[in-house]
Each structure stands twice: as structure tokens, then as C-alpha cells.
Amino acid sequence: MTSQRKLKILMLHGYTQSGPLFHAKTRALEKNLDKAFPAAPKPGHLPSYPGGVELVYPTAPLKLSISDIPGYDVDGSKSENEDPEAYAWWRRKGDGEPFTYEGLEQGFERIAEVIREKGPFDGAIGFSQGGAAAGMFASLLEEGRRDAFEKQQSQGGMRYPESFEQDTGFMTDVIQQPLKFAVSYSGFGAAPNELYTAFYEPKIKTPMLHFLGSVDTVVEEARSLRLVDACVTGRGVEGGVARVVYHPGGHFLPSSQKQYVAALVAFIREVVGGPPEDSLENKKEEKAEDMDMPF
């Protein structure tokens, strides 16, 4: 029902994670967003989303083996037959740039399935490989993006994912309307390979917020800034909200630290509209289960 419309956000986990694991590690963020965007008629709710906020956590389709996970068996204690519960949106192939992404189409097929089952979505939040996927996801839904892919195909680019197309009866359209926003935590831009140029040229118009860890040793800053600079808003400030936020940690998602949650909330309010008050001001002392968990 329209009266119960929720702000739906697709949560995209990182490499070697799963939907349930990502959910467990971001429960503090989920609770903080629930507090910031409550269902009507509570103070602070978003008028266009009286049902509050809903986060959806799918699991990527590619199940990883031990050999796909660097450092998984560093001490030789793991059995060769052990089957880790680790998944990916794609596998990176190659010894150096430009890498190729094996299984990328399958990753988008899984996202398309979730859109049909639980969408449409208003935004996407991703961590690490999921942050990269969030940028790609936002790009694919933009007006004119299919034309960009078609043009790039003649120069070695990949085809626009068929899973993101739908037959309306008289024309082929995109699976859902463009996202209102996307957020990347420790994400990155795809390898500078002609296969993936159409994701970023023309630049991504969807408002996108980027969180970078100042001591992240997993994803180099240059790779993260590749995604930042592929966005129209880039490193700028819109509506008083910076599009790039650095935190003093490493490769993780700061889900309970007030200043970083406040930055996320301010960004979402700025792009979807809503009362500016900070519902986190009266936040009570955190419980242990609501604190940040390392990734």
C-alpha cells in the first residue's frame, strides 16, 4: 500500500561474505537507520516513506573455494575438503591491471532476481566489492546507460546485462527506475578495462556517498578514488553534505560511530528529502551488540 511505502535499500556484501553475515555485522547501522527514519507518525520520519526503512541483504551467487580466498589457510590447518560459506559478486582474474571480472553477469542476474522479488529499491549500500557493485548497479539503471554500453561494445565493451532488461509489451525497458542514491564503504572503481568503460562513461549521475578508511590496506585509496571520480558529484559537496568521508580505521564499515552514521543520515535526507533534525542526538549508550564489528 502507498500509505506503507518504505525506503528500500539493497545491502551488497563484500568478497568472501554472505547476506546473513553482512547483516550480522551491520546490525548497529540498521538500528541507527531505523531510528533516523522511523515509520509515521513518529517525529523525524520521511514523508514519502511512511513505512520507515527496510534493508534487504541478498547473498552473491558465486560460492568461493579455499583457493579463492587469500590467506584462508595460512597455517595449513584447514581441510582441503572444507567448504567455506563465502561468496562473491565476481572473481577477479589476471596477474595485474587491467583485470577481468569472471561471473560479473551472474552477479547482476542475482541482483535482478532480488529486484523482481523485493524491489524496486530506492538506494544501495555496499561494502568493498559490494561498494563497487553498488556503483555499477546505480549506473546500470540510469537513463541512456544502455546506449553507452551499445556504443562501447564496438570497442570491446561488455553487453548491457540482459537481466536488467524487461519487455513491457511494446518496448524493452530497464528493470526499475534509477536509484535515488548509492553508498560505498571501502569500495572501488572497476579495473581500467574497455570491458567496463560504459559503467563510468558518461559519469554516474546518481548521488553517491563514499566512505574511505585512512589506513585501509585491502583496497588502495587510488582504487576507491577511481569510483569517486567516476561520479558527477565526485569529491564535491552537495546540499552541505560532503560526498567523500574519511574515517581513521581500516577495511571496515563504521556502523555505530555517531559522526559517520550522521554523515550517512544527512546524505540520505539530502537526496530523498525530509526533516533535517538529527534523530541520533539523544542516542543512548551503545549495547555491546550494537557496536562496530571488524570485517
CORTAMO-V104305 format. One record per residue. PHI is phi in degrees with one decimal (none if undefined). OMEGA is omega as a letter, one per 30 degrees, with the letter a starting at -180 (* if undefined). Layout:
PHI,OMEGA ; PHI,OMEGA
//
This chain:
none,a ; -57.6,a ; -65.9,a ; -110.6,a ; -56.6,a ; -109.7,l ; -80.8,a ; -94.8,a ; -124.4,l ; -86.5,a ; -102.9,a ; -108.7,a ; -75.0,a ; -88.1,l ; -59.9,a ; 79.4,l ; -97.6,l ; -149.1,l ; -59.2,l ; -60.8,l ; -67.0,l ; -63.0,l ; -61.8,a ; -61.5,a ; -80.7,a ; -121.2,l ; -61.6,l ; -62.9,l ; -64.0,l ; -59.7,l ; -64.7,l ; -67.1,l ; -70.0,l ; -60.2,l ; -70.5,a ; -74.3,a ; -126.7,a ; -72.9,l ; -71.1,l ; -63.7,g ; -98.9,a ; -67.0,l ; -59.3,l ; 95.2,a ; -69.2,l ; -85.5,a ; -53.8,a ; -80.0,a ; -132.3,a ; -65.4,l ; -84.3,a ; 85.6,a ; -113.5,l ; -133.3,l ; -103.4,a ; -116.4,a ; -115.8,l ; -78.7,l ; -104.9,l ; -61.7,a ; -82.5,a ; -93.4,l ; -81.4,a ; -92.4,l ; -99.7,l ; -57.2,a ; -68.2,l ; -84.3,a ; -113.0,a ; -57.6,l ; 77.6,a ; -66.7,a ; -122.6,a ; -65.3,a ; -105.6,l ; 71.9,a ; -89.3,a ; -87.8,l ; -72.5,l ; -63.2,a ; -92.0,l ; -66.3,a ; -114.0,a ; -67.9,l ; -85.2,a ; -132.7,a ; -136.1,a ; -146.6,l ; -82.8,l ; -165.0,l ; -112.3,l ; -80.9,a ; -121.1,l ; 120.0,a ; -89.7,a ; -173.1,l ; -63.5,f ; -84.7,l ; -74.4,l ; -116.9,a ; -114.8,a ; -74.4,l ; 86.0,a ; -58.5,l ; -62.0,l ; -65.0,l ; -60.4,l ; -69.9,l ; -60.8,l ; -65.3,l ; -62.9,l ; -62.2,l ; -60.2,a ; -66.7,l ; -61.4,a ; -68.6,a ; -82.5,a ; -130.6,a ; -87.7,g ; -73.2,a ; -107.4,l ; -91.8,a ; -154.7,l ; -139.3,l ; -126.7,a ; -132.9,l ; -116.7,l ; 57.6,l ; -59.9,l ; -65.9,l ; -67.7,l ; -63.1,l ; -64.6,l ; -62.3,l ; -65.0,l ; -64.5,a ; -58.7,l ; -59.9,a ; -61.1,a ; -60.4,a ; -88.1,a ; -75.5,l ; -63.1,l ; 86.2,a ; -70.1,l ; -62.2,l ; -64.5,l ; -64.2,l ; -65.8,a ; -62.2,l ; -66.0,a ; -73.4,l ; -57.6,a ; -68.4,l ; -111.8,l ; 98.2,a ; -78.8,l ; -74.3,l ; -76.0,l ; -59.1,a ; -56.8,l ; -59.4,a ; -63.7,a ; -93.5,l ; -104.8,l ; -141.9,a ; -88.7,a ; -87.1,a ; 107.3,l ; -131.0,l ; -163.5,l ; -98.0,a ; -122.5,l ; -81.8,a ; -57.6,l ; -155.1,l ; -67.4,l ; -57.9,l ; -67.8,l ; -82.9,l ; -165.2,l ; -143.4,a ; -133.7,l ; -120.7,l ; -107.1,a ; 54.7,l ; -84.9,a ; -161.3,l ; -87.4,a ; -60.0,l ; -55.1,l ; -70.2,a ; -120.2,a ; -57.0,l ; -57.7,a ; -113.7,a ; -57.1,a ; -65.7,l ; -66.4,a ; -119.6,l ; -129.0,g ; -68.8,a ; -61.9,a ; -69.0,a ; -88.8,a ; -59.3,l ; -55.2,a ; -135.9,l ; -109.1,a ; -123.1,l ; -106.7,a ; -124.8,l ; -85.6,a ; -68.7,l ; -122.3,l ; -72.0,l ; -102.8,a ; -92.3,l ; -113.9,a ; -64.2,a ; -55.8,a ; -60.9,l ; -70.0,l ; -66.7,a ; -68.9,l ; -61.9,l ; -73.4,l ; -54.8,a ; -75.8,l ; -86.7,l ; -101.1,l ; -58.0,a ; -77.5,l ; 48.7,a ; -95.9,a ; -82.3,l ; -129.1,l ; -123.8,l ; 58.9,a ; 82.2,a ; -112.0,l ; -69.2,a ; -89.9,l ; -126.5,a ; -125.5,l ; -96.1,l ; -119.2,a ; -78.7,a ; -92.9,a ; -102.1,a ; -89.2,l ; -157.7,a ; -105.7,a ; -75.0,a ; -98.9,a ; -123.4,a ; -71.2,a ; -53.4,a ; -65.3,a ; -83.8,l ; -66.1,l ; -61.6,l ; -64.2,l ; -65.4,a ; -61.5,l ; -61.9,l ; -63.6,a ; -62.8,l ; -60.6,a ; -66.2,a ; -89.9,a ; -105.6,a ; 86.7,a ; 155.0,l ; -61.0,a ; -79.3,a ; -62.1,a ; -93.7,a ; -75.1,a ; -94.2,a ; -60.0,a ; -99.5,a ; -60.4,a ; -79.3,l ; -58.9,a ; -67.8,l ; -86.0,a ; -58.0,a ; -73.5,l ; -97.4,a ; -84.6,a ; -59.9,l ; -116.3,a ; -66.9,l ; -97.0,*
//
